[in-house]
Amino acid sequence: MRYLVLVLALFVRLLGHAQDECPVQLNATAPTCPGDADGSLTVVGVGGPYTYAWAHDPTITVATAGGLAVGDYVVFVNGDDGCESVLFGVVDEPIVTPLGTMTTTDISCPGAADGTVSFTVSPGPYTWEWLDAPLLTATTRIDLGPANFTVLVSGGTCPSFISASLGDPYIDIGGAAVYCPSSPPVLTAFPQWGFQPDLYLWSTGEITTTITIVPGTEGVIDVIGVDTVLGCSAMGDITLTELPYPTVAFAAPDTVCIRVNAIAITTATTADSLVWRWGANGYSNEENPTVNFTRPFWQPISLQGFDLFGCGGPPVRDSVYVRPRLPANFTLEQVPCTPMVDIVFSSPSDSCAFFVGDSLIMDLCSGYVRRDMRRYQEYDFTFYSTQPNRCDDTSAVHIDVRTEPTLFLPNAFTPDGDGINDTWPGPVDIPEDGFEIQLFDRWGVSQWASIDTQAKWDGSLLPVGVYVYTMRHRDPCEPTQEVARNGTVTLIR
């Protein structure tokens, strides 16, 4: 009590006077042997002089406190210059080198007494004795049952105790005993005390080392491990408790079309959060999510509830029949350099409709048609494939039915900045495939080149004069043919 009062009084004093700390520290010396009280703590540092107040013994007023047992200590240091420090020191247990070693041979089977303990003393001279059998002089003991064995070795600086244990073999079951239904435990059998079974039999029927518990399982689960070589067995058990969990209920459509949105509805729940899963990878935390299935035929859907601590109940499961669509497949290409288009329909449906813009043109589901659009312009083509179950499909394409490509290569241009005829060549409306144009001066030196149909030459930094060009591109009306042209262009300023 006196020690506590002194510590509190000095703390109050320090708190009321914020002073500089003294440049000191504590050095500790452990007791000679375990249980001795001859350890010490010494305040060391620079400066001074200092006064000392040891909390455990106010009569000690010097830098070193001796005769200490293992424990925690406090000393208050005050300097003549007004500095103050509170030092906390620890006297640790001494490290004693063992004067021998002990090895064991495990008990073979539960209930057996065939374990072995063997002791080896370090080079001495030392004396030793078994604490449980002081008259025994043998260093090896056989036919032992479960127990703790200790040898006391004397003659060193400190008494040395060398110990070992033998235990009755059993099976320890690792895994959570209390669990959420959403996280059923994985139980593993761990043989103890050197037991080496080669066969396991769980009360749940499994015969593997590790098992996964089915949600809802409660009560005692036991396992028997059998060493078929020695013909003995050991047991272990664990008592499982399933935590209460929130409940959920939901309603989902009986049938939907593939890739068509539908709504799943939570009809009842006591959960704080929800997890929906459906189809291949559908997921949502909403109460009434929009679901969309990307695979046909029977597909799973489930709802699981969780409480605030993350404990979830078992998922409530259902299935939805996903009706496949008969795809509305078609291809459409312009016949080069004409207003006609080639259309190929390939839908397996038996009811189709083909529109140009808002006009119904034909009702073919499969086959080939060449249609004259008559005018060069942009068109929207839409193909519908319908079924009695209303799982319809639609495909659409936008095409610019273009006239014969335009390529204007004037024989002169005037890059004078007036906005008229400032670049060369003129309008180019041809496919970029295979396009290349080059421009040379009178000595055959290339002055400009491009493979971009929209690129223009402005004649900058070149003198007026006549330049030679070559141009080639793929024939848009005969894609297997190439068109080549060459000529001259005059640069005028």
Buried (B, 14 or more C-beta within 10 A) or exposed (E): EEEEEBBEEBEEEBEEEEEEEBEBEBEBBBBBBBEBEBBBBBBEBEEBEBEBBBBBBEEBEEBBBEEBEBEEBBBBBBBEEEBBBBBEBEBEEBEBEEBBEBEBBBBBBBEBBBBBBBBEBBEEEBEBBBEEEEEEEEBEBEEBEBEEBBBBBEEBEBBBBBEBBBBBBBBBBEBBEEBBBBEBBEBBBEBBBBBEBEEBBBEBEBEEBEBEBEBEBEEEBBBBBBBEEBEBBBBBEBEBEBBEBBEBEBEBBEEBBBBBEBEBEBEEBEBEBBBBBBBEEBEBEEEBBEBBBEEBEEBBBBBBBBBEEEBBBBBBEBBBEBBBBBBBBBEBEBBBBBBBBEBEBBBEBEBBBBBBEEEEBBEBBBEEBEBEBEEEEEBEBBBBBBBEEEBBBEBEEEBEBBEEBEBEBEEEBBBEEEEEBBEBBEEBBBBEEBBEBBBBBEEEEEBBBBEEBEBBBBBEEBEEEEBBBBBBBBBBEEEEEEBEEEEEBBBEE
